């Protein structure tokens, strides 16, 4: 009887061990099916799509930056770029325009092919939030293609792109305001207000320190004399906007705190610095 009892006990242990292994295997398979890589390769996920498109745009931007600053020697090897207006200095700028054109064609193609999509899991939705390997090769091809387009067309595109850049800055501004507002509301909610109080205070303080430091440095670098009227005007307007945003945010009817104006101040200081730096280099 003891031997039979031991054998039954061993069989029971083996069954429990097999069930545990089966549960672990099932949970692992389910986690892999819902993992980022699995959804990237096999499925469509509208929530993930925005991050992948953002990553693609970031890679294209970094590529354009590399072409502008380090691609002059490479661009010299392409015959069609040798007659670029302005000599070697223009090569980097024209390279950015060509990458920008490829980026525009890619996203405009995606817009045309997915506009009006209203239902999940239909063909156009699957194309929008799936087929990433295909779209990666498509993006690479569209970034390379503009390097074989004649210079005249690139010059025309460069003039039109000035208006597109303004629209892009407007969309970027709306997106940044929306994100900062969401972040501030989340941190000030009842659920996270006490937990995130120290982090929000430190982040707001750091943002204001960077803003004030940036404005002082812009006065030193780009407005060393009173004759720099234009630079002084834009730097002062940046300071006024920072003060105005802070005053509005702290108004009793709004009471949004220091985080929102601090982060928005970082953005406008950065935009002002980019504009002054670009103007200074062009003037020089």
N, C-alpha and C positions, 0 to 999 in steps of 0.2 A: 504493500500500500504506500509506503514511504517513497519507493522508486517511482510509482505512478504519479504521486503528488509532485515530486521534483520534476518529472518530465512535463507535466501540465504547466508547472510554473515557468519552465524554460520556454515552452511554446508561447505562453502568454507574454513573456518578456520579448521574444522575437517579434511577435505581432505588434506590440507597442513600439518597438524600435523601428519596424518597417513603416508604421503609420506616421511616426515622427519624421522619418526621412521623406515620406511622401508629402506631408504637410509643408516641410521646409522647401522641397523641390517645387511644389505648387506656388508657394508664396514668392519664391525666387523668380519663377517664370512670370507671375503676375507683375512683380516689380520691374522686371526687364521689359515687359510689354508696355508699361506706362513710363518707362525711362525716357529721357530726352533723346538719347541716341536711337532708340527703337522707333520713337515717333518721327524722328528726323528721317530715318531710312525707309520706314515701311508705311507710316500712316500720315493722315492730315490732322492738324490740330490748329484751329484758328487762333487760340490763345498763344501758342508757341510761335506762330507765324510772324507776329510783330517783332519779336526779339531776333528772329533769324534775319528778317529784312533789315533791321537796325544794324546787325552784325555785318551784313553784306555792304551796307552803306558805309560803315566804319572802315572796312577793308579797302573799299574804293577810295575813300578820303585819304587814307594813309598812303595808298599807291600814288595818288595825285601829288601828295606832299613830297614823296620820294622822287617823283619825276621832276617836280619843280626845283628841288634843292640839289639833287644828286644825279639827275638824268641827262645833264647836258652832253656829256661825252657819249652816252648811248644814243641820244637823239641826233648827234652829228653823223652817225652812220646811216641815217635814213635820208635818201636823196631829196625827197620832197620837202624836208624841213630845213635844208641848207639855205634857201632863199628867204627865210623868215625875216620879217621887218625888225630891225633893231639889233641884228647880229646875235651873238651868243646869249645875251641876256634874255632875248625874246624866246629862245628855245625852251627854257623851263616854263615860261608862261603859256606858250602854245601847247606844250605837253599837258598842262593842267586842263586847258580847254578841250583837248582831245579826250582825256579821261572823263571830263565832265559830260561831254557829248555822249560817250558810251554809257555812262551812268544814267543820263536822261533817257536814252533810247530804251534801256532795260526797264526802268520804272514806268515809263510811258506805255511800253508794250504790256507790262503787267496790268496797268490801269485799263487799257482798252480791252484786254482779254478777260477781265474780271468785273468790269463795271456792270451794275444792275443785278449782281448775284444776291438772291434773297433767301435761298434755302441751303441748309447744310447737306453735305454728302452728295450734292450734285456735281456734275463734271467740272464746272468752272470753280466751285468751291474747293474741290480736290486739287485743282491746278494752282489755286491761290495759296493753299496751306499745305501743299505736298510737293512731290517731284523736285526735291531740293538738289539732288545731284545733277539733274538736267539743268536746273536754273543756275547752278554754280558754273557749269561749262558755258552756258548761254551768256552769263555775265562776263566771263573771261573773254569770250569771243567778241562781245560788243565793246569791251574796253580796248581790245587790240585793233578792231576794224577802223576806228576813226584815225589811226596813225597812217592810213593809206588814202585818206581823203585829201583833195587839193587844198592848198593854203587859203585860197579865196573864200571857199565855203566856211573854213574855220574862222576867218576874220569876221564874216557875217554873223556866224553863230556867237562869236565873242561879244558883238554889239547887242544882240538879242538877249544874251545871257545876263547882261546887266539888269534888265527888268526882271528876269527870272530869279536872280539873286535877291532882289528886293522882296519878291513874293515869298521866297524861301525863308528870308529873315522874319517876315511877318508870321508865317506858319510856325517857325521855330519859337518865336516869342510867345505865341498862343499856347504852344505845347509846354513850354517851360513854366508859364504862369499857371497852367492847369496842374502840372505836376507839383509845383511848390505849394499851391493851395491845398491839393490833396494831402501832401505830406504834413502841412501845418495842421489841418483839420484832424488828421489821424493822430498826431502827437498830442493835440490838445483835447482829444476825446476823453470821456470818463474812464475808458478802459486803459489808456496808456498815459494819461496826463501825469500821474505821480511817478510812474515807472520811467518815463522819458524826460522828466523835468531837467535833470542835470545835463543830459546829452543835448537837449534843445538849447539850454542856456550856453553851454560851451560852444556849440555850433554857431549860434547867433553872435556870440562875442568874437569868435574867430572870423566870421564873415565881415563884421564891421571893422575889425582890425585890418584885414586884407583890403577892404574898400578904401579906408582912409589912407593906408600906406600907398596903395596904387595911385590915388589922386595926388598925394604929395609928390610921388616920384614922377608922375606925368607933368606936374608943374615944373619940376627940376629939369627933366629931360627935354620936354617939348615946348616949354614956355619960359626960358631963362631970362628973356627980356620982355619989356612992356610992348615992344613992337610986334610980338607974336599974337596979334589980336584974335585971329581965328582960333588958334589953339587954346588961348585963355578962355574964349567964349565957350567952346565945347567942353573943356574940363570943368569950368564953373557950372555949366548946365548939368553936367553929370552929378556934381556935388549937390546942386539944388534939387535934382530929381531924387537923390538918395534921402535928403532931408524931408522932401514932400511925401515920399512913400512911407517913411517912418512916422510922420505926423498923422497921416491918414490911417495907418495900421493901428496906431495907439489911441485913436479917437474912441470915445466912450460907446458910440453906436456900433463900432466895428470890433474893437478890442481883439485884434488878431495877433498881437505880440510882436516880437522882434525878428522872428525867424523868416517870415515872408519878405519883408523889406530888405533884410540882410542878404538873403540868397539872390533876390532880384538885383540888389546893388552890385553883387559880384558880376552878374551878367552885363549890366550896363557899363560898369567900369571896364570889363573885358572888351566890349564892343567899341568903347571910346578909345582904348589903348590900341586896338587893331587899326582903327581908322587913322589915328594920328601917326602910327608907325608906318602905315602904307603911304600916307601923304608925305611924310618926311623922306622916305626912301625915294618916292617919285620925284619930289622936289630936288633932292640931292643929285 
